[in-house]
Every structure is written in structure tokens, then in C-alpha cells.
Amino acid sequence: MSMPQHLSTREAVVIVQKGTATLSISGNDLSLKEHESMIIPAGEKHSLQINEDFQAHVIMETDSQIMFIDS
């Protein structure tokens, strides 16, 4: 499973609860693992590829908007 390239109009914090995923951001592929967290800056294009039974909490401001990038 994956989430295509998108951005948030506000900063987002991802807190991984379970599993692994690959976050593609700023030309880098970063591995996200259980008990890790990542801050995604506002306006930064990124995508997510689930590798293994992934569960995470994403925290962002209530007025944040997610905008998908046309491929």
C-alpha cells in the first residue's frame, strides 16, 4: 500500500506505532520504524510506501490541508 506524492499546508509530525514504511521526501528515501518519529515541514512534497503492517499517528493543525500532486 502507498500514499502518492502530496503535501500538507502545515507542519506534520508522524509517530510510528507499528511496522515499517519508506518516506520519500526531499529526494531521499527514509526508513520509518516502530517507536520513531518524523517532522514533515509544511509545503514539503512527500510520499509513503508501506513495507510491513504499518500503523502511525499523524499530528497536524486543524486547519491543515493535504494537497495531492498531479503525476
N, C-alpha and C positions, 0 to 999 in steps of 0.2 A: 504494500500500500504506500502511497505517496501523497504529498500535498504539493501542487505545482507552484511555480515561482509566483511570489506575491510580496506585498509589503504592508506594514501597519503604519498608520499616520502618527502613532505614539510608540514610545519605547515598550518593549515586551520582555518579560522575564519567564524563561522556561525552566521548570523544575522537574527533573526526570524522576518518576516514582518506580518505574519498572522497565526492563528491556533495554534495547539499543536502537539508535537511529543515526542517520547521517544528515547533518545540516549543511547545506551548500550556501555559503554567504561570502561576499567579497572575494570571489574567485578561489575560495578554499573549501575543502570538504572536511568538516569537523565531526568527530565521533561524539555522540551524546550517550552517556551510560547512566545506569541507576545511581541515584544519590548525587548527581551532578546538576549544575545549573548553568544557564547561559543568558546573557543580556543581549537582546537584539535591538540595535538602535532604531529609532523612528526613521522611516523612509528607506531603510536598507532592504534591497531585494534579496529574497532568500527562498529556498525550497527545502522540503524534508522528505527523506526516504526512510521508511520503517524497515529495520533489519530483523528485529526479534520482539515479539509480544510487547509492544511499547505503550506505556501509559505515562502521561505528564500533565502537570498543571501549567497553564499559561496565565500570567497575571499582567493586566494592562489597564489603562484608564478606561472609564466607562464610555468616554466619547471617542475611543479609538475606532478607526475604520480599517478593515482589511480590504486591500485592493489587489486583485489578481492581474498579473502581467500577461498581455496577449502574446501568444507564442507565434 
